[in-house]
Amino acid sequence: MMSFIILLLVGILFPAIQAIQCDKCVMAQQLKDMDGYKGITLPEWVCIAFHMSGCDTQAIVNNNGSTGYGLLQINNKHWCQDQQIPQSRNICNISCTKLLDNNLDDDKRCAKKILDILGIDYWPAHKPLCSEKLEQWVCEKL
């Protein structure tokens, strides 16, 4: 019985230890250097992270034959390289697995490239969910 309880606790705590949790102030802190890039505000980025991945740095989402990776769901068809699509354009020159860690520097660099090339509409959550009424995504602590 004791081993079951320990196993249950490990199962509950392990994912929480590995991924950054969805707290708007934690997200704002992690993404603050994206604020204002190409006119996109920090609350917009926090909202995008929430709606694209649930703020999960380890999110992997399959979508129409390609896969989105990490907090900002960067796609393996054009932006990163993985085994699923070895002929990826890999515009960000990065392994998709690097987008699954808690170091968001490479994610943000790639997101800026995406923004430069395709604009904010790359993230489908932006227009319907993250382009207005952003008060709920503002962190007052920053």
DSSP file with accessible surface (Angstrom, degrees, kcal/mol):
  #  RESIDUE AA STRUCTURE BP1 BP2  ACC     N-H-->O    O-->H-N    N-H-->O    O-->H-N    TCO  KAPPA ALPHA  PHI   PSI    X-CA   Y-CA   Z-CA
    1    1 A M     >        0   0  169      0, 0.0     4,-1.8     0, 0.0     5,-0.1   0.000 360.0 360.0 360.0 -40.7    0.0    0.0    0.0
    2    2 A M  H  >  +     0   0  132      1,-0.2     4,-2.3     2,-0.2     5,-0.2   0.893 360.0  52.6 -63.8 -39.2    2.8    2.4    0.9
    3    3 A S  H  > S+     0   0   92      1,-0.2     4,-2.6     2,-0.2    -1,-0.2   0.858 106.6  54.4 -66.7 -32.3    4.5    1.8   -2.5
    4    4 A F  H  > S+     0   0  120      2,-0.2     4,-2.6     1,-0.2    -1,-0.2   0.928 108.6  48.1 -63.8 -44.5    1.2    2.7   -4.2
    5    5 A I  H  X S+     0   0   73     -4,-1.8     4,-2.6     2,-0.2    -2,-0.2   0.926 112.8  48.0 -63.7 -43.4    1.0    6.0   -2.4
    6    6 A I  H  X S+     0   0   95     -4,-2.3     4,-2.6     2,-0.2     5,-0.2   0.936 112.5  48.9 -63.2 -44.5    4.6    6.8   -3.3
    7    7 A L  H  X S+     0   0  125     -4,-2.6     4,-2.5     1,-0.2    -2,-0.2   0.907 111.1  50.7 -61.6 -41.0    4.0    5.9   -6.9
    8    8 A L  H  X S+     0   0   87     -4,-2.6     4,-1.9     2,-0.2    -2,-0.2   0.934 111.0  48.1 -62.5 -45.3    0.8    8.0   -6.9
    9    9 A L  H  X S+     0   0   92     -4,-2.6     4,-2.9     2,-0.2     5,-0.3   0.914 111.5  49.6 -64.0 -41.7    2.7   11.0   -5.5
   10   10 A V  H  X S+     0   0   80     -4,-2.6     4,-2.9     1,-0.2    -1,-0.2   0.930 110.3  51.8 -62.4 -43.0    5.5   10.6   -8.0
   11   11 A G  H  < S+     0   0   49     -4,-2.5    -1,-0.2    -5,-0.2    -2,-0.2   0.857 115.0  42.1 -62.7 -33.4    2.9   10.5  -10.8
   12   12 A I  H  X S+     0   0  104     -4,-1.9     4,-0.6    -5,-0.2    -2,-0.2   0.913 122.1  37.6 -79.3 -43.4    1.3   13.6   -9.7
   13   13 A L  H  X S+     0   0   95     -4,-2.9     4,-1.9    -5,-0.2     5,-0.2   0.817 100.5  72.3 -82.4 -31.5    4.4   15.6   -8.9
   14   14 A F  H  X S+     0   0  106     -4,-2.9     4,-1.8    -5,-0.3     3,-0.4   0.929  99.3  44.8 -57.1 -49.7    6.7   14.5  -11.7
   15   15 A P  H  > S+     0   0   72      0, 0.0     4,-1.9     0, 0.0    -1,-0.2   0.899 112.3  53.9 -62.6 -34.1    5.0   16.4  -14.6
   16   16 A A  H  < S+     0   0   46     -4,-0.6    -2,-0.2     1,-0.2     5,-0.1   0.836 108.1  50.2 -68.8 -29.1    4.8   19.5  -12.4
   17   17 A I  H  < S+     0   0  128     -4,-1.9    -1,-0.2    -3,-0.4    -3,-0.1   0.888 113.2  45.0 -75.5 -36.5    8.5   19.4  -11.7
   18   18 A Q  H  < S+     0   0   73     -4,-1.8     2,-0.3    -5,-0.2    -2,-0.2   0.865 108.5  51.2 -81.0 -39.3    9.5   19.1  -15.4
   19   19 A A  S  < S-     0   0   10     -4,-1.9     2,-0.3    -5,-0.2    37,-0.1  -0.764  87.1-108.0-105.4 148.2    7.3   21.7  -17.1
   20   20 A I        -     0   0   22     -2,-0.3    37,-0.4     1,-0.1    38,-0.1  -0.559  44.4-123.7 -67.5 131.3    6.8   25.3  -16.3
   21   21 A Q        -     0   0  105     -2,-0.3     2,-1.5    -5,-0.1     6,-0.1  -0.402  23.8 -98.5 -80.7 159.4    3.3   25.6  -14.9
   22   22 A a        +     0   0   55     32,-0.2     2,-0.4    -2,-0.1    -1,-0.1  -0.589  65.2 139.2 -84.2  89.3    0.6   27.9  -16.4
   23   23 A D     >  -     0   0   74     -2,-1.5     4,-3.0    32,-0.1     5,-0.3  -0.999  51.4-137.7-127.6 126.3    0.7   31.0  -14.2
   24   24 A K  H  > S+     0   0   85     -2,-0.4     4,-2.5     1,-0.2   115,-0.2   0.844 104.1  49.1 -60.4 -31.3    0.4   34.3  -16.0
   25   25 A b  H  > S+     0   0   23      2,-0.2     4,-2.3     1,-0.2    -1,-0.2   0.895 111.7  48.1 -75.4 -36.0    3.1   35.9  -14.0
   26   26 A V  H  > S+     0   0   60     -3,-0.2     4,-2.4     2,-0.2    -2,-0.2   0.944 115.2  46.3 -64.7 -45.4    5.5   33.0  -14.5
   27   27 A M  H  X S+     0   0    0     -4,-3.0     4,-2.3     1,-0.2    -2,-0.2   0.921 111.4  51.4 -62.7 -43.7    4.8   33.1  -18.2
   28   28 A A  H  X S+     0   0    2     -4,-2.5     4,-0.8    -5,-0.3    -1,-0.2   0.915 110.6  49.0 -61.3 -41.6    5.1   36.9  -18.3
   29   29 A Q  H >< S+     0   0   88     -4,-2.3     3,-0.6     1,-0.2     4,-0.2   0.925 113.5  46.5 -62.6 -43.8    8.5   36.7  -16.6
   30   30 A Q  H 3< S+     0   0   65     -4,-2.4     3,-0.2     1,-0.2    -1,-0.2   0.820 122.4  35.2 -67.7 -32.0    9.7   34.0  -19.0
   31   31 A L  H >< S+     0   0    1     -4,-2.3     3,-2.8    -5,-0.2     4,-0.5   0.342  80.9 112.9-105.4   6.6    8.4   35.8  -22.1
   32   32 A K  G X< S+     0   0  110     -4,-0.8     3,-1.3    -3,-0.6    -1,-0.1   0.792  71.8  60.1 -58.1 -30.6    9.1   39.4  -21.0
   33   33 A D  G 3  S+     0   0   84      1,-0.3    -1,-0.3    -4,-0.2    -2,-0.1   0.585  97.8  61.4 -76.1  -3.4   11.8   40.0  -23.7
   34   34 A M  G X  S+     0   0    0     -3,-2.8     3,-2.1     2,-0.1    -1,-0.3   0.603  76.4 120.6 -88.5 -14.1    9.2   39.3  -26.4
   35   35 A D  T <  S+     0   0   91     -3,-1.3     6,-0.2    -4,-0.5     3,-0.1  -0.294  84.5   3.3 -57.7 121.6    7.1   42.3  -25.2
   36   36 A G  T >  S+     0   0   46      4,-2.5     3,-2.3     1,-0.3     2,-0.3   0.289  85.8 146.8  88.3  -9.2    6.7   44.7  -28.0
   37   37 A Y  G X  S-     0   0   67     -3,-2.1     3,-1.9     3,-0.4    -1,-0.3  -0.448  86.7 -10.2 -64.8 122.8    8.5   42.7  -30.7
   38   38 A K  G 3  S-     0   0  128     -2,-0.3    -1,-0.3     1,-0.3    82,-0.1   0.791 129.9 -62.5  55.9  27.2    6.7   43.4  -34.0
   39   39 A G  G <  S+     0   0   58     -3,-2.3     2,-0.5     1,-0.2    -1,-0.3   0.543  99.9 137.0  81.6   7.9    4.1   45.2  -31.9
   40   40 A I    <   -     0   0   14     -3,-1.9    -4,-2.5    -6,-0.2    -3,-0.4  -0.780  46.3-138.4 -93.0 125.3    2.9   42.1  -30.0
   41   41 A T     >  -     0   0   53     -2,-0.5     4,-1.9    -6,-0.2     3,-0.2  -0.355  19.3-111.9 -82.0 160.9    2.4   42.8  -26.3
   42   42 A L  H  > S+     0   0   19      1,-0.2     4,-2.6     2,-0.2     5,-0.2   0.911 117.5  54.6 -58.4 -45.0    3.4   40.6  -23.4
   43   43 A P  H  > S+     0   0   27      0, 0.0     4,-2.4     0, 0.0    -1,-0.2   0.884 105.9  53.9 -59.5 -32.4   -0.2   39.8  -22.5
   44   44 A E  H  > S+     0   0   21     -3,-0.2     4,-2.6     2,-0.2    -2,-0.2   0.928 109.3  47.6 -64.7 -43.3   -0.8   38.6  -26.1
   45   45 A W  H  X S+     0   0    0     -4,-1.9     4,-2.6     2,-0.2    -1,-0.2   0.907 111.7  49.6 -64.4 -40.9    2.2   36.3  -25.8
   46   46 A V  H  X S+     0   0    2     -4,-2.6     4,-2.3     2,-0.2    -2,-0.2   0.935 112.1  48.7 -63.8 -42.7    1.0   34.9  -22.4
   47   47 A c  H  X S+     0   0    0     -4,-2.4     4,-2.7    -5,-0.2     5,-0.2   0.919 111.0  50.2 -62.0 -43.8   -2.5   34.4  -23.9
   48   48 A I  H  X S+     0   0    0     -4,-2.6     4,-2.8     1,-0.2     5,-0.3   0.936 110.0  50.3 -60.9 -46.2   -1.0   32.6  -27.0
   49   49 A A  H  X S+     0   0    0     -4,-2.6     6,-2.1     1,-0.2     4,-2.0   0.914 112.3  48.4 -59.4 -41.1    1.1   30.3  -24.7
   50   50 A F  H  X S+     0   0   84     -4,-2.3     4,-1.7     4,-0.3    -2,-0.2   0.951 117.7  38.6 -64.4 -48.8   -2.0   29.5  -22.7
   51   51 A H  H  < S+     0   0   71     -4,-2.7    -2,-0.2     1,-0.2    -1,-0.2   0.779 119.5  45.5 -78.4 -25.5   -4.2   28.7  -25.7
   52   52 A M  H  < S-     0   0   41     -4,-2.8    -1,-0.2    -5,-0.2    -3,-0.2   0.860 137.9  -0.7 -84.6 -37.2   -1.6   26.9  -27.8
   53   53 A S  H >< S-     0   0   16     -4,-2.0     3,-1.0    -5,-0.3    -3,-0.2   0.378  90.8-108.4-134.9   1.9    0.0   24.7  -25.2
   54   54 A G  T 3< S-     0   0   41     -4,-1.7    -4,-0.3    -5,-0.5   -32,-0.2   0.791  77.3 -68.2  67.0  25.0   -1.7   25.2  -21.9
   55   55 A a  T 3  S+     0   0    1     -6,-2.1     2,-0.7    16,-0.3    -1,-0.2   0.723  98.1 147.4  62.8  25.4    1.6   26.9  -20.9
   56   56 A D    X   -     0   0   60     -3,-1.0     3,-1.6    -7,-0.3    -1,-0.2  -0.810  40.1-161.7 -96.7 114.5    3.2   23.5  -21.1
   57   57 A T  T 3  S+     0   0    0     -2,-0.7    14,-0.3   -37,-0.4    -1,-0.1   0.676  93.1  50.8 -67.5 -15.1    6.8   23.7  -22.2
   58   58 A Q  T 3  S+     0   0   67     12,-0.2    -1,-0.3   -38,-0.1    42,-0.1   0.248  79.0 135.9-106.7  13.5    6.6   19.9  -23.0
   59   59 A A    <   -     0   0   12     -3,-1.6    11,-2.5    -6,-0.1     2,-0.4  -0.376  30.1-174.7 -67.0 134.7    3.5   20.0  -25.1
   60   60 A I  E     -A   69   0A  91      9,-0.2     2,-0.5    -2,-0.1     9,-0.2  -0.989   5.1-177.5-129.1 119.4    3.5   18.0  -28.3
   61   61 A V  E     -A   68   0A  67      7,-2.2     7,-3.1    -2,-0.4     2,-0.4  -0.975  17.5-145.7-126.0 120.4    0.4   18.4  -30.5
   62   62 A N  E     +A   67   0A 123     -2,-0.5     2,-0.3     5,-0.2     5,-0.2  -0.689  25.1 173.6 -81.9 135.4   -0.1   16.5  -33.8
   63   63 A N  E >   -A   66   0A  95      3,-3.4     3,-1.3    -2,-0.4    -2,-0.0  -0.875  59.2 -31.1-151.4 108.4   -2.0   18.5  -36.4
   64   64 A N  T 3  S-     0   0  156     -2,-0.3     3,-0.1     1,-0.3    -2,-0.0   0.883 124.8 -40.3  52.6  48.0   -2.7   17.6  -40.0
   65   65 A G  T 3  S+     0   0   62      1,-0.3     2,-0.3    12,-0.0    -1,-0.3   0.505 127.3  77.4  85.5  -0.1    0.4   15.5  -40.6
   66   66 A S  E <  S-A   63   0A  10     -3,-1.3    -3,-3.4    -5,-0.0     2,-0.4  -0.849  70.2-127.5-132.1 175.6    2.8   17.7  -38.7
   67   67 A T  E     -A   62   0A   2     -2,-0.3     9,-2.2    -5,-0.2     2,-0.4  -0.981   5.4-145.2-132.7 136.6    3.6   18.3  -35.1
   68   68 A G  E     -AB  61  75A   6     -7,-3.1    -7,-2.2    -2,-0.4     2,-0.4  -0.812  22.0-154.5 -97.0 140.4    3.8   21.4  -32.9
   69   69 A Y  E   > -AB  60  74A  25      5,-1.8     5,-2.3    -2,-0.4     3,-0.3  -0.941  37.4 -21.2-121.9 136.7    6.4   21.5  -30.1
   70   70 A G  T > 5S-     0   0    0    -11,-2.5     3,-1.3    -2,-0.4   -12,-0.2  -0.065 101.2 -26.8  78.9-167.9    6.7   23.3  -26.8
   71   71 A L  T 3 5S+     0   0    1     28,-0.5   -16,-0.3   -14,-0.3   -18,-0.2   0.849 140.5  33.6 -54.9 -42.0    5.2   26.4  -25.2
   72   72 A L  T 3 5S-     0   0    0     -3,-0.3    -1,-0.3    27,-0.2    -2,-0.2   0.276 106.3-121.2-104.6  10.6    4.5   28.2  -28.5
   73   73 A Q  T < 5 -     0   0   14     -3,-1.3     2,-0.4     1,-0.2    -3,-0.2   0.943  34.5-166.3  50.1  61.2    3.8   25.1  -30.6
   74   74 A I  E   < -B   69   0A   0     -5,-2.3    -5,-1.8    25,-0.1     2,-0.2  -0.672  19.6-121.1 -82.5 129.3    6.5   25.5  -33.2
   75   75 A N  E  >> -B   68   0A  29     -2,-0.4     4,-1.8    -7,-0.2     5,-1.0  -0.450   8.6-147.0 -84.7 141.3    5.9   23.3  -36.1
   76   76 A N  T  45S+     0   0    0     -9,-2.2    14,-0.2     1,-0.2     6,-0.2   0.552  89.9  73.9 -80.2  -8.4    8.2   20.6  -37.5
   77   77 A K  T  45S-     0   0  113    -10,-0.2    12,-1.4    11,-0.1    -1,-0.2   0.889 122.6  -3.5 -73.0 -36.4    7.2   21.1  -41.1
   78   78 A H  T  45S+     0   0   67     -3,-0.5    13,-2.9    10,-0.2    -2,-0.2   0.654 133.0  43.2-124.5 -30.0    9.0   24.3  -41.5
   79   79 A W  T  <5S+     0   0    5     -4,-1.8    13,-1.5    11,-0.3    15,-0.3   0.770 108.8  22.1-105.0 -31.2   10.7   25.5  -38.3
   80   80 A d  S   <S-     0   0    0     -5,-1.0     2,-0.4    11,-0.1    10,-0.4  -0.922  70.0-116.1-137.5 166.3   12.4   22.6  -36.5
   81   81 A Q  B     +c   95   0B  58     13,-2.5    15,-2.8    -2,-0.3    16,-0.4  -0.854  38.9 148.5-109.1 133.6   13.8   19.2  -37.3
   82   82 A D        -     0   0   19      3,-0.5     6,-0.2    -2,-0.4     3,-0.1  -0.865  57.8 -94.9-145.3-176.4   12.6   15.8  -36.0
   83   83 A Q  S    S+     0   0  181     -2,-0.3    -1,-0.0     1,-0.2    -2,-0.0   0.773 114.8  64.9 -74.5 -26.9   12.3   12.2  -37.1
   84   84 A Q  S    S+     0   0   90      1,-0.3    -1,-0.2     2,-0.1     3,-0.1   0.905 119.5  18.7 -65.0 -43.2    8.7   12.6  -38.3
   85   85 A I    >   +     0   0   21      1,-0.1     3,-1.9    -3,-0.1    -3,-0.5  -0.700  68.6 170.6-129.0  78.6    9.6   15.0  -41.1
   86   86 A P  T 3  S+     0   0   77      0, 0.0    -1,-0.1     0, 0.0    -2,-0.1   0.768  78.5  60.2 -63.8 -21.0   13.4   14.7  -41.7
   87   87 A Q  T 3  S+     0   0  150     -3,-0.1    -6,-0.0    -6,-0.0   -10,-0.0   0.241  77.1 144.4 -91.4  17.8   13.0   16.9  -44.8
   88   88 A S    <   -     0   0   12     -3,-1.9   -10,-0.2    -6,-0.2   -11,-0.1  -0.142  61.0-125.8 -51.2 146.8   11.8   19.8  -42.7
   89   89 A R        -     0   0  170    -12,-1.4   -11,-0.2    -9,-0.1    -1,-0.1   0.776  32.2-159.8 -66.4 -26.1   12.9   23.2  -43.9
   90   90 A N    >   +     0   0   29    -10,-0.4     3,-1.9   -14,-0.2   -11,-0.3   0.886  19.0 173.7  47.3  51.5   14.2   23.7  -40.3
   91   91 A I  T 3  S+     0   0   41    -13,-2.9   -12,-0.2     1,-0.3    -1,-0.1   0.838  76.2  51.3 -59.4 -32.7   14.2   27.5  -40.7
   92   92 A e  T 3  S-     0   0   16    -13,-1.5    -1,-0.3   -14,-0.2   -12,-0.1   0.510 104.4-133.2 -84.3  -4.1   15.1   27.9  -37.1
   93   93 A N    <   +     0   0  136     -3,-1.9     2,-0.3     1,-0.2   -13,-0.1   0.937  63.0 120.3  52.9  55.4   18.0   25.5  -37.4
   94   94 A I        -     0   0   24    -15,-0.3   -13,-2.5    16,-0.0     2,-0.3  -0.995  69.4-109.3-148.0 148.1   17.0   23.6  -34.2
   95   95 A S  B >   -c   81   0B  53     -2,-0.3     3,-1.4   -15,-0.2     4,-0.4  -0.616  30.5-129.3 -73.7 137.3   16.0   20.1  -33.2
   96   96 A d  G >  S+     0   0    0    -15,-2.8     3,-1.7    -2,-0.3   -14,-0.1   0.837 106.4  65.1 -59.1 -30.8   12.3   20.1  -32.2
   97   97 A T  G >  S+     0   0   92    -16,-0.4     3,-1.7     1,-0.3    -1,-0.3   0.797  89.7  65.8 -65.7 -24.9   13.2   18.4  -28.9
   98   98 A K  G X  S+     0   0   94     -3,-1.4     3,-0.8     1,-0.3    -1,-0.3   0.724  93.1  62.3 -65.9 -19.5   15.1   21.6  -27.9
   99   99 A L  G <  S+     0   0    0     -3,-1.7   -28,-0.5    -4,-0.4    -1,-0.3   0.441  93.4  65.9 -84.0   1.4   11.7   23.3  -27.9
  100  100 A L  G <  S+     0   0   31     -3,-1.7    -1,-0.2   -30,-0.2    -2,-0.2   0.382  83.7  87.1-105.2   2.6   10.5   20.9  -25.1
  101  101 A D  S <  S-     0   0   48     -3,-0.8   -82,-0.0     2,-0.2   -83,-0.0  -0.408  87.9-108.5 -96.1 177.0   12.8   22.1  -22.3
  102  102 A N  S    S+     0   0   64     -2,-0.1     2,-0.9   -84,-0.1    -1,-0.1   0.522  93.2  96.5 -84.5  -4.7   12.3   24.9  -19.8
  103  103 A N        -     0   0   81      1,-0.1     3,-0.4    -5,-0.1     4,-0.4  -0.773  53.4-177.1 -84.1 108.2   15.0   27.0  -21.4
  104  104 A L     >  +     0   0    2     -2,-0.9     4,-2.9     1,-0.2     5,-0.2   0.411  54.6  98.4 -90.9   3.6   12.8   29.2  -23.6
  105  105 A D  H  > S+     0   0   78      1,-0.2     4,-2.3     2,-0.2    -1,-0.2   0.927  88.7  42.3 -58.1 -47.0   15.7   31.2  -25.3
  106  106 A D  H  > S+     0   0   11     -3,-0.4     4,-2.4     2,-0.2    -1,-0.2   0.888 113.1  53.8 -69.3 -34.6   15.6   29.0  -28.4
  107  107 A D  H  > S+     0   0    1     -4,-0.4     4,-2.7     1,-0.2    -2,-0.2   0.931 111.0  46.1 -61.7 -44.7   11.8   29.0  -28.5
  108  108 A K  H  X S+     0   0   18     -4,-2.9     4,-2.3     2,-0.2    -2,-0.2   0.893 110.5  52.3 -69.0 -38.7   11.8   32.8  -28.4
  109  109 A R  H  X S+     0   0  159     -4,-2.3     4,-1.7    -5,-0.2    -1,-0.2   0.933 113.6  44.5 -60.5 -44.4   14.4   33.1  -31.1
  110  110 A e  H  X S+     0   0    3     -4,-2.4     4,-2.6     1,-0.2    -2,-0.2   0.913 110.2  54.5 -67.7 -41.3   12.4   30.8  -33.3
  111  111 A A  H  X S+     0   0    0     -4,-2.7     4,-2.7     1,-0.2    -1,-0.2   0.888 106.6  52.5 -60.2 -37.5    9.2   32.6  -32.5
  112  112 A K  H  X S+     0   0   55     -4,-2.3     4,-2.6     2,-0.2    -1,-0.2   0.903 108.7  49.8 -66.0 -38.7   10.8   35.9  -33.6
  113  113 A K  H  X S+     0   0   90     -4,-1.7     4,-2.1     2,-0.2     5,-0.2   0.922 111.5  49.0 -62.9 -43.5   11.8   34.3  -36.9
  114  114 A I  H  X>S+     0   0    0     -4,-2.6     4,-3.5     1,-0.2     5,-1.1   0.934 111.6  49.3 -60.4 -45.2    8.3   33.1  -37.4
  115  115 A L  H  X5S+     0   0    8     -4,-2.7     4,-0.7     1,-0.2    -2,-0.2   0.903 110.6  50.7 -61.1 -42.1    6.9   36.5  -36.6
  116  116 A D  H  <5S+     0   0   78     -4,-2.6    -1,-0.2    -5,-0.2    -2,-0.2   0.872 122.0  32.1 -62.7 -37.7    9.4   38.1  -39.0
  117  117 A I  H  <5S+     0   0  100     -4,-2.1    -2,-0.2    -5,-0.2    -3,-0.2   0.911 138.5  11.8 -89.6 -47.5    8.4   35.8  -41.9
  118  118 A L  H  <5S-     0   0   97     -4,-3.5     3,-0.4    -5,-0.2    -3,-0.2   0.603  93.9-136.0-109.7 -18.8    4.7   35.0  -41.3
  119  119 A G    ><< -     0   0   25     -5,-1.1     3,-1.6    -4,-0.7     4,-0.2  -0.182  47.9 -49.2  84.5-178.9    3.5   37.4  -38.7
  120  120 A I  G >  S+     0   0   25      1,-0.3     3,-1.8     2,-0.2     6,-0.3   0.714 120.7  80.1 -68.5 -19.7    1.3   36.8  -35.6
  121  121 A D  G 3  S+     0   0  116     -3,-0.4    -1,-0.3     1,-0.3    -2,-0.1   0.633  70.8  83.0 -67.8  -8.9   -1.3   34.9  -37.7
  122  122 A Y  G <  S+     0   0   47     -3,-1.6    -1,-0.3     1,-0.2    -2,-0.2   0.882  84.9  64.0 -56.1 -36.8    1.0   31.8  -37.5
  123  123 A W  S X  S-     0   0    1     -3,-1.8     3,-1.9    -4,-0.2     4,-0.5  -0.793  77.1-160.2 -92.7 105.1   -0.5   31.3  -34.1
  124  124 A P  T 3  S+     0   0   93      0, 0.0     5,-0.2     0, 0.0    -1,-0.2   0.723  85.8  63.8 -62.8 -19.1   -4.2   30.6  -34.8
  125  125 A A  T 3>>S+     0   0   10      1,-0.2     4,-2.0     2,-0.1     5,-0.8   0.736  87.5  75.8 -74.3 -20.5   -5.2   31.4  -31.2
  126  126 A H  H <>5S+     0   0   15     -3,-1.9     4,-2.3    -6,-0.3     5,-0.4   0.959  93.6  41.7 -60.8 -59.3   -4.1   35.0  -31.6
  127  127 A K  H  45S+     0   0  153     -4,-0.5     4,-0.4     1,-0.2    -1,-0.2   0.945 123.8  33.4 -60.8 -50.4   -6.9   36.6  -33.6
  128  128 A P  H  45S+     0   0   98      0, 0.0    -1,-0.2     0, 0.0    -2,-0.2   0.822 137.0  16.8 -77.2 -25.8   -9.9   35.1  -32.0
  129  129 A L  H  <5S+     0   0   88     -4,-2.0    -3,-0.2    -5,-0.2    -2,-0.2   0.655 127.5  36.4-120.8 -20.6   -8.6   34.8  -28.4
  130  130 A c  S  <<S+     0   0    0     -4,-2.3    -3,-0.2    -5,-0.8   -82,-0.1   0.138  90.4  80.2-129.8  20.1   -5.6   37.0  -27.8
  131  131 A S  S    S+     0   0   49     -4,-0.4     2,-0.3    -5,-0.4     3,-0.1   0.595  99.6  15.7-107.0 -10.1   -6.0   40.2  -29.8
  132  132 A E  S    S+     0   0  134      1,-0.2    -1,-0.2    -5,-0.1     0, 0.0  -0.956 107.2  38.6-153.3 168.3   -8.3   42.2  -27.5
  133  133 A K        +     0   0  159     -2,-0.3     3,-0.4     1,-0.1    -1,-0.2   0.955  63.4 157.7  51.4  59.4   -9.6   42.2  -23.9
  134  134 A L    >   +     0   0   27      1,-0.2     3,-2.2    -3,-0.1     4,-0.4   0.335  31.7 109.6 -97.7   7.5   -6.2   41.1  -22.6
  135  135 A E  G >  S+     0   0  142      1,-0.3     3,-1.5     2,-0.2    -1,-0.2   0.848  74.0  59.6 -54.0 -37.6   -6.7   42.4  -19.0
  136  136 A Q  G 3  S+     0   0  124     -3,-0.4    -1,-0.3     1,-0.3    -2,-0.1   0.692 103.4  52.8 -66.6 -15.8   -6.8   38.8  -17.7
  137  137 A W  G <  S+     0   0   25     -3,-2.2     2,-0.4     2,-0.1    -1,-0.3   0.418  84.3 106.2-101.4   1.8   -3.4   38.1  -19.1
  138  138 A V    <   -     0   0   49     -3,-1.5     2,-0.7    -4,-0.4  -113,-0.1  -0.662  60.9-146.6 -83.9 132.9   -1.6   41.1  -17.5
  139  139 A b    >   -     0   0   14     -2,-0.4     3,-0.9  -115,-0.2    -2,-0.1  -0.893   4.7-162.4 -98.2 118.1    0.7   40.3  -14.5
  140  140 A E  T 3  S+     0   0  163     -2,-0.7    -1,-0.1     1,-0.2    -2,-0.0   0.668  82.3  70.2 -72.4 -16.8    0.5   43.1  -12.0
  141  141 A K  T 3         0   0  179     -3,-0.0    -1,-0.2     0, 0.0    -3,-0.0   0.659 360.0 360.0 -78.1 -18.8    3.7   42.0  -10.3
  142  142 A L    <         0   0  102     -3,-0.9  -113,-0.0     0, 0.0  -117,-0.0  -0.513 360.0 360.0 -82.1 360.0    6.0   42.9  -13.2
